[in-house]
Amino acid sequence: MKFTNKHRAARIGKVLARYKTGDTDADNLVDLLADARHWSDRNGQDFAELDRLAYDHYLSELDEERGGAL
């Protein structure tokens, strides 16, 4: 199955709904990102590099959705 950005947003929405660390989805996202940094530290991963790669993926996905307009 090819995921669309709508599917990607819905997928993270489900994760945040289950995360339940804060009062809002925004709180949950902040906690999830902080926890991902802790996980990265403990597993020898460079969070900043992974985040940069994730941003590149995000931009590529936006570009694809817009038909190459970026």
N, C-alpha and C positions, 0 to 999 in steps of 0.2 A: 504494500500500500504506500502510495506517495502522500506524505504529509503536507498539508497546506499550513500557512501561518495561523489560520483559524484553528486548525487541529492542534498545533503546537501551543497556542495560548490556552486552549481548553485543557490540554494535558497538564500544564503547570497549574492551572486553576484547580484541578482535582488534587494535585499534590498539596497545594496551599490549604485547601479545605480540610485535608487530613492532618496537616502539620500541627495546627491548633496550639501554637505557643504564645500567641498574642490575641488581642481583641479584634484585629482586622486582618484582611489579606495582606495589606502592606506591612503590618507588624510581622506576620508570618514569613513574608519574603525576606525581610531584614534578618530575622533569626535564621532562616534557611541559608542565606548567604554567609552569615557569620559562622554558622556550623560547618559550612563547606570549607571555609578557611581553616577552621580547627582540624577538619578531616585531612586537608591538604598538608598541614604542618606535620601531623602524626604519620602520614603515609609518604613523606618525602616528595610531595608534589609542589610545583611552583604555581600557586593559585593565580598570581598576576599573569603568568604566561597562559595558563588555561583560560582565564577570563579574556585575554586578548584574542585567543583563538575562537572563543565563543562569540565575541563581538564580530570577528571576521565572518563567522558562519551566519550570524544575524543579518549582517549587511548583505551577504550573498543571497540569503533567503528573501530579504526585502526586494533586492534587485530582480530576482527571478519572478516574484509575484507582480512586480511592476512592469515586467516585460523587458528588463534590461535598461531601465531609465536612469539608473544611478551612474 
